[in-house]
Amino acid sequence: MNHADAMSGGTAVITTAHIVLIILLAIAAMLVIWWGGRRRARQRAEREASGVETVTARATIEPREATPPVTAPPPPLVDAPEPARAAPPVEAPVQAPVEVQAATKAPPAPAPAAPASGGDSDAPVTLLKGLGPKVSARLGELGITTVGQIAALSPAEAEALDADLGTFRGRMARDRWIEQARLLTAGDRASYEAIFGKLG
């Protein structure tokens, strides 16, 4: 065997080893991509199940109003003395007769109803399952901030509120916010957790 035959045989072995190594790396890369895709899909499903809002491509971005530039007030003149201001005249208060005062006095406001013992009526709406920070912000814009307010909605009010939720329309019925809120305001955590899962 001459020197040229030994060199050509060695080159063939190295080339074959390289091709096998490249094929193994390609298979490993495909497995990593496949595994990563499954993992992302599983994480997305867990986020949706836990009520975390996902950003969709169809979400509309509301334009912000342009604010006028802030200009500093001109500095005060140092040389010119400030004119003296006269105090407004003080008038003596006129006393109404006792009968008139008693008649115009408003009746005392009724005390707010106390929540049931252990109730969460003052808890934020984010306590409810399926109600994340974006929906909470939209509800806050509409004046709904507590679980008690959701629990107190009549069917007509709930329908009107659902119509005002925009891209989140239908979430109230699908995630059963009113049912959740009523169980929490009643202080029935056991029934709540039996139906909707543990409170966070």
N, C-alpha and C positions, 0 to 999 in steps of 0.2 A: 504494500500500500504506500503510495507516494504521499508527499506533503499536500498536494492539491486536493487529493481525494479526502484526506482527513479534514481539511478546512471546509469543503463543501458539505460533508456529513455533519460537522459541528454547527454550521449555519442553519441547516435544515432542522436540527434539534432545537436550536434557539428560536427560530421562527415558529415552530409548532408550539413551543412553550408559551411564547408571547400570545399567539392566537387563543390558546386555551385560557390564559389569564384574562384576556380581554373579554371573552365570552362569559367567564365567571363574574367579572366585575359588572358587565351589562345585566346579567341575571340578578345580581345583588342590588343594583340600582333600581331595577323594575320592582323588586320586592319591597324596597324601602318606600318608593313612591306609592305603591298599592297600600301598604300598611299605613302610611301617613294619611292617605285619603279616607280610609276607613275610620281612623282615629278622629279626624276632623268631623266626619259625618256623625260619629257617636257623640262628640262634644256638642255639636250643634243641636242634636236631638235632646241632650240633657239640658241645655240652656232653654230650649223651647218648653220642655216639660216643667222646668222650675219657674217659668214666667218671666225670664229675662227678655227684654225687647230686642229684636234683631233689626238691623238696618236694612231696608229694602231699597232697590234701585229706583222704585217708583215713588219714594218719599219726596214730597215737594218741599222746597226750601222757601220759606216766606222771606220776601225782600225786606231788608231793614230800612227804616226811614233815615234819610240823611239828616244828621244833626248839624245845626249851624256852628261855625267855628266860634270858640270862646275867645272873647277879646277882653283884655284887662281894662278896668276903668282908668281914666286919665288920672295922673297923680294930682293931689290937691295943690292949689297955689299956696306958696309959702308966705308971700308978702301980704296977701289980702286977708284981713281978719274976718272970721266967720261972724255973720250978723247974729245978734242976740235974738233968741226966739222967745216970744211971749207965751207964758203958760196958759192953757185953755181955762176959761172960767169954770169954777166948781159950782155946780148947782146942787142944792139940797134935794135929796130924794123925796118924792111925794108919797106919803103913806096912804094906801087905800084903806077904806073901812074894813073892819075885821070880818064882816059878813062877806064882802067881795073876795077877800083873800081866801077864805075858807071855800068859797064856791069855785074859784079858779084853780085851786090846788088839785093836781092830777092824782088819780087813785094810784096806790102803790102797784108796781108791776108784779105780776105773779112770779113766784120763784121758779127757776127752771127745774124740770123734772129730774130727780136724782136717778142716775143709771142703776140698774140692778147690781147687786153685790157681785164684784168680780167682773163686771162688764167692761168692755173696751170701747165705749162709745166715743171717747176723746182720742183714741189711737189714730195715727195717720193712716190714710187709705192704702199705703204701701204694705200694710199688714195683710191685706187680702191677697190670696193666691191668684196669679195671672194678671196682677196689676203692677207693672214695673214703673221705673222713674219717668219715662216719656208720657205714659198715660196719666201718671200722677200729676205731671206738670200741666197737661191739658185740662185735667179736672180742676186743678188749682186756679187756672185761668177762668174756669166757669164757676168758681166759688165753692167747690166741693173739696174739703181737705181732711175730713174725719170719717171714720167708720160709721159713726152715729148718723151723719148726714146721708150716707148711702142707705142705711137701714130704714130711714124715715121716708124714703121716696115712695110716692104712690105710683101705680102703674102708668098713669099719664105723664107724671114727672120723669119717670125712668125712661119712657119712650122719647120724650123731648130731649133729655140729656144724651141719650144714645145717638140721636140725630145730630147733636152738636159735637160729637167726638171725632168727626171727620174720618181720617184713615183708620181709626180704632173702632169704628162703628160695628156693632155686633158682639164686641168683646164682653159687654156687661152680661148679656144672656148666656153666651157660651161658657164663660168662666164663673157664672152664678154669683156675681158680686153681692147682690141684695141678700140672697140666702146666707152667704158667708157672714155678711155684716150683721144680719139679725141674730144669728147664733152667737156672734161675739158680743154684741150689745146686751144680750140676755145673760151673758156670763156662762154659756153652755159650751165650755172648751172641749169637754169630752165628746159631745156629739160632733162638734166642728172637726176635731182631729180624726174621728172615726170616718167622716165623709171626705174631708179635704186633705188630711195628712197633718203632720206635726207643724205647730207654729214655729216660725224661725226665730 
